[in-house]
Amino acid sequence: MSVFTTVTAEDLQPFLKRYAIGQLVDLQGIAAGVTNTNYFVTTSHGRYVLTLFETLKAEELPFYVNLMAHLAQHGIAVASPIANLDDDYIDTLNGRPTLLVTCMPGRVIDTPTPVQCAQVGEMLAQMHRAAAHYHGRMANPRGLAWWQAAATAVYERMAPADAALLRRELAAQAAADFTALPQGVVHADLFRDNVLMDGEQVGGFIDFYYACNDALLYDVAITLNDWCVTVDGDIDTARARALLVGYGAVRPFTAAEIAAWPLMLRAAALRFWTSRLLDFHQPAAGEMTFAKDPGHFQRVLSHHLARRDFWLA
């Protein structure tokens, strides 16, 4: 959700003629995140989000876009794709594949409450249930093999102790087998900045462009590691329990999931430690971009390694 490709009002006006959403009123870049270009587009009909895809090609997008449409049709709080007058969701602007979606109610929150965490957990479980009927499939492009490749690219730039920790954790994850756990479509990036909260309720889940098929528990771990984290990388117990209770009330955890949970929390931390290390040491060029602190998820991982209470029993 950064601005890599500049779009002006002059660029956008002929583009909008391919849609039935009114005349352009305002255009504002969204300066957050690290993957795609995003703008708020306000027209005489309402407010939308325009995404220009910087790495994904048009032929790679149907899995994500059709998933969003599927979830919206089943009552999940997600941004709904807008079709152009040719009935296509995916269009092109300034040489990039594009998507327009509805602008969901609410705002990103920095300090969630246990009640809000419970609502996020409940909606995530409902999303997993609705996505069970989605026929698209996408292998996780940022699974173990990607973590290993990213680590190899940055080992020599890391402090020796940090590199040793990364090697040990990668070895532990390589020895794990999560394939017997319940599987399905996961968001895989449900951080606070990808959820809009409308008061205590979920206004909308956004940014599905890391969605894939994987263990459902992996999605829960990614979500908890961000929604329940404290400033020092530890996890707030009240928020963690609330999120897990909210999720489990809709889709109860299996015995196998409960047993795998401690290692899965570490896997979720490792995924973002490696990606942030790569972003930090090999940043992408962009007009309004920033690399997030890789040390944050190293600290999250370290707390999980020392943890004895994992809130599930």
C-alpha positions as CSV (number, residue, x, y, z in Angstrom):
1,M,0.0,0.0,0.0
2,S,2.7,2.5,-1.1
3,V,3.0,4.8,-4.0
4,F,5.5,3.4,-6.5
5,T,3.6,4.5,-9.7
6,T,2.4,8.1,-9.8
7,V,-1.2,8.6,-11.0
8,T,-2.5,12.1,-11.7
9,A,-6.0,13.4,-12.1
10,E,-5.3,13.7,-15.8
11,D,-4.3,10.0,-15.9
12,L,-7.4,8.9,-14.0
13,Q,-10.2,10.8,-15.7
14,P,-10.1,8.8,-19.0
15,F,-9.7,5.6,-17.0
16,L,-12.8,6.3,-15.0
17,K,-14.9,6.6,-18.2
18,R,-14.6,2.8,-18.4
19,Y,-16.6,2.6,-15.1
20,A,-20.1,3.8,-14.0
21,I,-18.9,5.3,-10.7
22,G,-19.3,9.0,-11.6
23,Q,-16.8,11.9,-12.0
24,L,-13.5,12.3,-10.2
25,V,-13.6,14.6,-7.2
26,D,-10.4,13.8,-5.3
27,L,-7.3,11.6,-5.7
28,Q,-5.0,10.8,-2.7
29,G,-2.0,8.5,-2.5
30,I,-1.9,6.0,0.4
31,A,1.6,6.0,1.9
32,A,1.8,2.8,3.9
33,G,3.0,-0.8,3.3
34,V,5.6,-2.0,0.9
35,T,4.0,-3.9,-2.0
36,N,1.5,-2.2,-4.3
37,T,0.5,1.4,-5.3
38,N,-2.8,2.5,-3.7
39,Y,-4.9,5.6,-4.0
40,F,-8.1,6.8,-2.5
41,V,-10.4,7.8,-5.3
42,T,-13.4,9.9,-4.5
43,T,-16.0,10.4,-7.2
44,S,-19.5,11.9,-7.4
45,H,-20.8,8.4,-6.4
46,G,-18.6,7.7,-3.4
47,R,-15.1,6.7,-2.3
48,Y,-13.1,3.8,-3.7
49,V,-9.6,2.3,-3.4
50,L,-7.5,2.0,-6.6
51,T,-4.7,-0.5,-6.6
52,L,-1.9,-0.7,-9.2
53,F,0.0,-3.9,-9.0
54,E,3.7,-3.5,-9.0
55,T,4.8,-7.2,-9.1
56,L,1.7,-9.3,-9.8
57,K,0.8,-9.6,-13.5
58,A,-2.8,-9.4,-14.8
59,E,-2.9,-13.2,-15.4
60,E,-2.0,-13.8,-11.7
61,L,-4.7,-11.6,-10.3
62,P,-8.0,-13.6,-10.8
63,F,-7.3,-15.9,-7.7
64,Y,-7.2,-12.8,-5.4
65,V,-9.9,-10.7,-7.1
66,N,-12.4,-13.6,-7.4
67,L,-11.7,-14.5,-3.8
68,M,-12.6,-11.0,-2.7
69,A,-15.8,-11.1,-4.7
70,H,-16.7,-14.6,-3.4
71,L,-16.2,-13.5,0.2
72,A,-18.2,-10.3,-0.3
73,Q,-21.1,-12.3,-1.7
74,H,-21.1,-14.5,1.4
75,G,-21.4,-11.7,3.8
76,I,-17.7,-11.3,4.9
77,A,-16.6,-7.8,5.6
78,V,-14.2,-7.3,2.6
79,A,-13.7,-4.7,0.0
80,S,-15.9,-5.7,-3.0
81,P,-14.3,-5.4,-6.5
82,I,-15.9,-3.0,-9.0
83,A,-16.3,-4.3,-12.6
84,N,-15.7,-1.9,-15.5
85,L,-18.3,-1.5,-18.3
86,D,-16.8,-4.6,-20.1
87,D,-17.6,-6.6,-16.9
88,D,-13.9,-7.0,-16.1
89,Y,-12.6,-6.5,-12.6
90,I,-9.0,-6.2,-13.7
91,D,-8.1,-3.2,-15.9
92,T,-4.9,-1.3,-16.8
93,L,-3.6,2.2,-15.9
94,N,-0.1,3.7,-16.5
95,G,1.2,0.3,-17.6
96,R,0.1,-1.5,-14.5
97,P,-2.8,-3.9,-13.9
98,T,-5.4,-2.3,-11.7
99,L,-8.4,-3.0,-9.5
100,L,-11.0,-0.7,-8.1
101,V,-12.8,-1.8,-4.8
102,T,-15.3,-0.3,-2.5
103,C,-14.0,1.8,0.4
104,M,-15.0,0.0,3.6
105,P,-16.2,1.8,6.7
106,G,-13.9,2.3,9.7
107,R,-10.3,3.1,10.2
108,V,-7.0,1.4,11.1
109,I,-6.4,1.3,14.8
110,D,-3.0,1.2,16.5
111,T,-4.0,-0.1,20.0
112,P,-6.8,-2.6,19.7
113,T,-8.9,-3.7,22.7
114,P,-9.7,-7.3,23.7
115,V,-13.2,-6.8,22.4
116,Q,-11.9,-5.7,19.0
117,C,-9.5,-8.6,18.9
118,A,-12.4,-10.9,19.6
119,Q,-14.3,-9.4,16.7
120,V,-11.3,-9.8,14.4
121,G,-10.9,-13.5,15.5
122,E,-14.6,-14.1,14.8
123,M,-14.6,-12.5,11.4
124,L,-11.4,-14.4,10.5
125,A,-13.0,-17.7,11.3
126,Q,-16.1,-16.8,9.3
127,M,-13.8,-15.9,6.4
128,H,-12.2,-19.3,6.6
129,R,-15.6,-21.0,6.6
130,A,-16.8,-19.0,3.6
131,A,-13.6,-19.5,1.7
132,A,-14.0,-23.3,2.1
133,H,-16.4,-23.1,-0.9
134,Y,-14.0,-21.1,-3.0
135,H,-12.6,-23.2,-5.9
136,G,-9.5,-21.2,-6.7
137,R,-6.2,-22.5,-5.4
138,M,-2.8,-20.8,-4.8
139,A,0.2,-22.4,-3.2
140,N,1.8,-20.2,-0.6
141,P,4.5,-18.1,-2.5
142,R,6.1,-17.1,0.8
143,G,6.4,-20.4,2.6
144,L,9.4,-22.2,3.9
145,A,11.4,-22.3,0.7
146,W,11.0,-18.5,0.3
147,W,12.0,-17.9,4.0
148,Q,15.2,-20.0,3.3
149,A,16.0,-18.1,0.1
150,A,15.5,-14.7,1.8
151,A,17.6,-15.7,4.7
152,T,20.4,-16.8,2.4
153,A,20.4,-13.4,0.8
154,V,20.9,-11.5,4.1
155,Y,22.9,-13.8,6.4
156,E,26.2,-12.0,5.6
157,R,24.7,-8.6,6.6
158,M,23.4,-9.8,10.0
159,A,25.1,-9.9,13.4
160,P,26.5,-13.4,13.9
161,A,24.2,-14.1,16.9
162,D,21.1,-13.0,14.9
163,A,22.1,-15.1,11.9
164,A,22.6,-18.1,14.2
165,L,19.1,-17.7,15.6
166,L,17.6,-17.4,12.2
167,R,19.4,-20.6,11.0
168,R,18.2,-22.5,14.1
169,E,14.6,-21.5,13.6
170,L,14.6,-22.2,9.9
171,A,15.9,-25.7,10.8
172,A,13.1,-26.2,13.3
173,Q,10.5,-25.1,10.8
174,A,12.0,-27.4,8.1
175,A,11.5,-30.3,10.4
176,A,7.9,-29.5,11.0
177,D,4.9,-30.9,9.1
178,F,1.7,-28.9,9.2
179,T,0.0,-30.6,6.2
180,A,-2.3,-32.7,8.4
181,L,-3.8,-29.6,10.0
182,P,-7.1,-28.1,8.6
183,Q,-6.2,-26.4,5.3
184,G,-7.9,-23.7,3.3
185,V,-7.7,-20.2,1.9
186,V,-5.8,-17.8,4.2
187,H,-5.4,-14.1,4.1
188,A,-1.7,-14.5,5.3
189,D,-1.2,-10.8,6.1
190,L,-4.1,-9.8,8.4
191,F,-2.2,-7.1,10.3
192,R,-3.9,-4.1,12.0
193,D,-3.2,-2.0,8.9
194,N,-5.2,-4.5,6.8
195,V,-8.3,-4.3,8.9
196,L,-10.7,-1.4,9.2
197,M,-12.5,-1.2,12.6
198,D,-15.9,0.5,12.7
199,G,-16.0,1.1,16.5
200,E,-15.9,-2.3,18.1
201,Q,-17.0,-4.1,14.9
202,V,-14.9,-5.1,11.9
203,G,-15.6,-2.7,9.1
204,G,-13.6,-4.6,6.5
205,F,-10.6,-6.9,5.8
206,I,-8.4,-5.4,3.0
207,D,-5.3,-6.2,0.9
208,F,-5.8,-9.9,0.0
209,Y,-2.7,-10.1,-2.3
210,Y,-0.8,-12.5,-0.1
211,A,-3.8,-14.8,0.1
212,C,-3.1,-18.5,-0.6
213,N,-3.9,-22.0,0.4
214,D,-2.2,-23.0,3.7
215,A,-3.0,-24.2,7.2
216,L,-5.8,-22.2,8.7
217,L,-3.8,-22.1,12.0
218,Y,-1.1,-20.2,10.2
219,D,-3.5,-17.3,9.4
220,V,-4.6,-17.2,13.1
221,A,-0.9,-17.0,14.2
222,I,-0.1,-14.2,11.8
223,T,-3.1,-12.3,13.0
224,L,-2.4,-12.8,16.7
225,N,1.3,-11.8,16.3
226,D,0.3,-8.4,15.2
227,W,-3.1,-7.7,16.8
228,C,-1.9,-8.8,20.3
229,V,1.7,-7.7,20.3
230,T,3.2,-5.3,22.8
231,V,5.9,-2.6,22.1
232,D,8.7,-5.0,23.2
233,G,7.5,-7.9,21.0
234,D,5.7,-9.8,23.7
235,I,2.0,-10.8,23.4
236,D,-0.7,-9.2,25.5
237,T,-2.5,-12.1,27.2
238,A,-6.0,-10.5,27.4
239,R,-6.0,-9.7,23.7
240,A,-4.6,-13.1,22.7
241,R,-7.2,-15.0,24.7
242,A,-10.0,-12.8,23.3
243,L,-8.9,-13.3,19.7
244,L,-8.6,-17.0,20.1
245,V,-12.0,-17.3,21.9
246,G,-13.6,-15.2,19.2
247,Y,-12.1,-17.5,16.5
248,G,-12.8,-20.7,18.3
249,A,-16.5,-19.9,18.9
250,V,-17.0,-20.1,15.1
251,R,-14.4,-22.8,14.1
252,P,-13.1,-24.7,17.2
253,F,-9.5,-25.7,17.1
254,T,-8.6,-29.4,16.7
255,A,-6.4,-31.3,19.0
256,A,-3.7,-31.3,16.3
257,E,-3.9,-27.5,15.9
258,I,-3.6,-27.0,19.7
259,A,-0.4,-29.2,19.7
260,A,1.1,-27.4,16.7
261,W,0.2,-23.9,18.0
262,P,3.5,-22.9,19.7
263,L,5.6,-23.8,16.7
264,M,3.1,-22.1,14.3
265,L,3.3,-18.9,16.3
266,R,7.1,-19.0,15.6
267,A,6.5,-19.8,11.9
268,A,4.3,-16.7,11.6
269,A,7.0,-14.6,13.2
270,L,9.7,-16.1,11.1
271,R,7.8,-15.3,7.9
272,F,7.8,-11.6,8.6
273,W,11.3,-11.5,10.1
274,T,12.7,-12.8,6.9
275,S,10.6,-10.6,4.6
276,R,11.5,-7.5,6.6
277,L,15.2,-8.4,6.6
278,L,15.0,-8.7,2.8
279,D,13.1,-5.4,2.5
280,F,15.5,-3.7,4.8
281,H,18.7,-4.8,3.0
282,Q,17.3,-4.8,-0.6
283,P,14.7,-2.0,-0.6
284,A,12.4,-1.4,-3.6
285,A,12.5,2.0,-5.2
286,G,9.4,4.1,-4.8
287,E,8.0,7.5,-4.4
288,M,6.6,7.1,-1.0
289,T,8.0,3.9,0.6
290,F,9.6,2.7,3.8
291,A,11.1,-0.5,5.2
292,K,9.7,-1.8,8.5
293,D,12.0,-2.8,11.4
294,P,13.0,-6.4,10.9
295,G,14.1,-6.6,14.6
296,H,10.4,-6.4,15.6
297,F,9.6,-9.9,14.5
298,Q,12.9,-11.2,15.8
299,R,11.8,-10.0,19.2
300,V,8.3,-11.6,18.7
301,L,10.0,-14.9,17.8
302,S,12.4,-14.7,20.8
303,H,9.4,-14.2,23.2
304,H,7.6,-17.2,21.7
305,L,10.8,-19.3,22.2
306,A,10.7,-18.5,25.9
307,R,7.0,-18.7,26.3
308,R,5.2,-21.4,28.4
309,D,1.6,-20.2,28.2
310,F,0.2,-20.2,24.7
311,W,-3.5,-19.4,25.6
312,L,-4.9,-22.6,24.1
313,A,-5.4,-25.8,26.1
